[in-house]
């Protein structure tokens, strides 16, 4: 069976591995920013449709050392890329290098592209064009210390681009990170989640989709594998039909979000409506200082500002103090998980974390901390 790699932000590979195994697909290796797994192409379709945590799914095809353009060109020729698309389709090469003799990623991408299109010229007498916006085939090559790894992308747009979030506030949380936070918090998917600083609603929308068994990829109309030669449309449709049959339409509980910014709350409501979960989330305007639980028990998960995104650490410091007061005085008996990219601001909570995870929100190293409110 082919080997695939589900890529994720650093710190999320453990929960990603559990997610893939939960789909009935065995993992073969876990690395810092991804999980390898063996399956057939139908299994690849399934992971693309169902993974809430992966950024994308790729098929690794080449690993080799290289020190110059000729090394790249000759090694890329060892794999037959004409089996993926026709010469009338399009391609794109994404390249990244670090600590390599080849230090120009544009040069690297060009040499990979040249080798691939020369294969097509030799076989068909014509070649695919380059399309940087919506290619039929995306090739990903990464080099580190002169070791190169080349993969064929199967996802197309990044998997966190669900399709429901057309609007967002400042520094929005990516959808796959929001889903991973809920997994790391070991939320049982059977109880309310409250976000007192909900912004455009991503944490709550992801929680609602999880609870209602809505496959995150079901809102998309295109994946990379759909453009490939050999795409098995009947098997894809069967995977989708199975996913739809497992969706729930109602829940015995709700999700609750609040934010002081009414404009961003409207975005949250619109995003929830597009995701098909607006009927199970209640959004209301208000500062974190006045937030109260609407139910006797549940889980708090929130992503307060870090200071860097607002450019005003003193104002953000007040938010952390208000959050701390609210949790200590109104959420006794609850567990709260807080994602923060500013360790100095965390001290303003004056709370003791009982568990912690490290991950990245974009380029920012973050701590995801659990607080038990006694």
N, C-alpha and C positions, 0 to 999 in steps of 0.2 A: 504494500500500500504506500501511497505517497506520504511524505513527511511534510507537515505544515508548521508554521510558527505564528502564534498569536502574540502580537506586540502590545505592550502596555507601558504606562509610566513606571519609573523606578519605584519600588516599594509595594507594587500591587500584584506581583507575580504569584504570591501565595493564594490570594483570594481568586485570582484568575484561574489557577490550576484547579481549585475546588469547583469553580463554575464549569469548566470544560469537562471534568470528570462527572459532574452532575448531569451533563447531557448524554452520558453513556459513552464518552469517547476517552480512551486511555491517554494520559500524558506520558511522554518519554523522557523529558528533561525540563527542569525549571532553571531559568537564568534570571539575572537581575531585572531585566526589562521585557520578559516574555516567557512563553511556555511552548515547547515543542510537543506536537502530538501526531500520531499516525492514524489516518483514516482514509476512506475513499473520497471522491469528489462530493458525493452526497453529504458526507460528514462535514466537509468544508462549507457547503451551503448552510448547513445547520448551525455551525459555529458563527458564521457571518450574520445569520438571522437572529440568533438568540444571545450572543455575548453582549453583556451590558458593560463589561470591564475592558475588553480588548480595544485598542486603537485601530488596528487593522489585522488582517490575516494574510500572510504571504506564504509562497511556496519556495523554499530555498532550493537553488539549482546548482550553484557553483561556490566553491571556497578555494582560494589560491593566493600565493604570495605574488606581489608585483612591485617593481621599482621604477618602471617607466611606461610610456604609452604603448610601446610594442608588447610588453608583458600583458597589459590589460587587453589589448586587441586580440592577441593570440589565444589567451585563455577564454575570453568570451566566445570565440569561435567554436570552442569545444562543446557547446550546448546548442541544440537545434531550436531556435526561436520561431521557426516557420510553422511549428505545430500549434502555436497559440492563436495567431491571427492570419488573415490573408494580406497580400501586398496592397490591397485597396483600403485597408483600415489604417489606424494611426497608432503612434506610440509616444511615450515620454520616458525619459530617464531621470530619476532623482538620485543625486549623488551627495555623499558626505565623506569627508576625510579628517583624520586626526593623527598627528604624529607620523605622517607618511612622507616618503620621498616625493610622491606626487601630492602636492599641496593645493593645487587649484581644482576645486570640485567641478568647475565648468569644463576644464580640459578632460577630467575623468569621465564626465557624462558624455562628452563628444566622442571619446574613444570607444566607449561602450556602444553608443548609437551607431558609429561607423561600422563596427563589427557586425551588429545585428542587421543593418540595412544591406550590407554586402552579402550576407547570407541570402536575403530575399532576391537581390539582383542576380546572383549566380543561379538560383533555382527558377525564378520566374521572369527575369529580365526587367523587372520593375521593383519598386520598394515602397514601404509605407511612409507616409508623411509624418512629421512631428506635430503633435497637438498638445500644447501645454495646459489647456483648459479641461478637456474631457477626452483623454486618450482611450482607445480601445484596450491598449496594453500599457501598463505602468511597470517599468523595471526599476528596482531599488538596489543600489550598490553602496556599500559602506566599507570604508577602509580605516583600519587602526593599526599603527605600527607595521605598515606594509603587508598586512594580512587583509584580504578583501573577501566580502561576502555578498553574493548577488542573489536576489530573489525576484520572483514574479508576484506582483500584487494581485490578490483576488477580491479585494474589498471595493476598490474605486475610491470614492470619498471616504475620509476617516469615519470609522464606525460610531464615534461619538456624535457625529452629525446626524442625529435621529430624523430631523425634519420638522420637529415641532417648535424649536426655538428660533423664531425669525427675529426676535428682539431680545435684548438683554441690557442690564445695567452696567455699571463700571466693573471691570475685572470679573466677569462671570466665571463660575465654576464649570468646567467641562462636564458633560453628561456622564462620561464613563468614570470620572473621578467621583462624582456624586454617588453613583451606584456602588463603587468600590468602598466608599465610606460606610454605607449602610451594611455592606457585607462584613467589613472589619468590625463594625459595632455589634455584629451578630444579632441584628434585628430579626425577630421571629416571623415577620411578614403577617402577623395576626393581631397587631396592636397599633394604636395611633402613633404618629410621629409629629412632633411639633418643631418648627423652625422659627424662632423669634426674630431672626434677621434674614428673612427668606429671599430678599432681592427678587430676581426674576423667576424664582420658584423651582429651580432645578432639583434640589434635594427632594422636595416633596413630590414633584412630578415623577421622578425616578422611583421613589418609594411606592407611589400609587400604581405605576406601571408594573412594578414587581409584584405587588399584592394582587393585581388583577390578571396576572399572567399574560400581559401584553408583550409580545416579543419586541424588543427595541428596534429591530430592523424592519418591522412590519409597516412602518410609516414611510419607508423609502421605496422608490420605484426603480432603483438601479444599483447594481453591484458590479464590480470589475469582472467577475467570472462570467457574467451574462454576455460579454462581447467576445468570449473566447471560442475558438473552434472546439467542438465537442461538448459545449454546454448542453446539459440534459434538462431541457425545459420541463418535461413531465416529472422528473424527480424533484426539481425545485418546487414546482407547484404542489407536489405531495407534501413536502416539508412545510410549506406555508399553510396548506389546508390543516395539517395536524396542529400547527401552532394556533391557528384561529379557533379550532375546536376546543382548545383548552382555556380560552379566555373567559374571564368572569365579567358579568355586567354590573354587579352590585357588591358592596362590602358591608359587613355589620359594624363598621366603624369609619371614622373620617380622619383626614390629615388637616393640620392647622398651621397657617403661616401668617406672619405679620411683618410689617416694615413701615418705617416712618415716611417713606417716599411713595406717595400715591401714584406717581407716574410709573414707577417700576412695578408697583402692584398690579397696575392694568396690564403691563407686559406679562406678568406671571399668570394672570387670569386668561389672557389670550393664548399663552403657551400651553396651559393646562387644557384649554378647549381643543386646541389642535392635536394634543396627545390623546384626547378622548377620556380624560380623567377629571374634568372640571367639576363633575357632580360629586366627587368624593374628597375635594379639597376646599376648605374654607379659608379665604384670604381676608384679612381686615387690616386697616391702617392703624398705626400706633407705634410709639417708641418702645424699645426693649425694656425700659424702666417700668412700664405699666403692663407688660405682658403677663397674663395669667393662664393657667391650664384650664381648658374647657372640659376636660375629662379627668377622672380620678387617677388614672395611671397611663403611662406611655413612655416614649423615648424622645429626648431632645437631641437633635443633631443640627449643628449650625456652623456657618463659616463666616465669622465676623471679619470686618476689614482688617488689613495688616498694617495700615499706615502708609505703606509705599504706594498703594493704589489711590489714596486720597490726598497724599501729600501734606497731611496735617495730623501728626502723631498725637498731639494733645487732645484734639477732638475724638480721635479713635480711642485714646486712653479712657476717656469718659464713658465711651460705649462699653468697654470691657468692665469698668466699675459697675455700671448699671446692669450688665448681664450677670455679674457675680451676685449683686444684691437680689435680683429677680430669682435666680436659681436657689439661693440660700433661703429665701423667705417665702417663695411661692411654689417651689417644686420639691418640697421635702418628700423623700421616698422615691424620687425619680433618679434615673441615670441620665447623664448628659455627656455627649461627645462633642468636642470643639476642635475644629481644624484651625490652626494658626501658623502663619508664616513669619511671626515676629515673637521670638522667645522673650523679649523684654516686656512686651505687652501682656503675655501670659501671666507674668508675676503679679500684675495688677488684679487678677482674679482673686488672689489670696485663697486659692483652693488647692488641695492636694490631689494630683492625678493618681488613679489606681492602675491605669494601664496606658500604654502609649505605642503608637506606630509612627514610623517616619515615611514620608512620601513626598512627591513633588506636585505642586500646582503650577504647571508651566515650568519656568526656570527657578521658581522659588521653592527652596527646601522647607517642608512643613512638618509640624507635629500634629498628630491626631490623638487627642487626649480624652480619657474617660474620667468623669467625676461622679462619684456616688454621693447623692445629696441626702444626708441623714437628718 
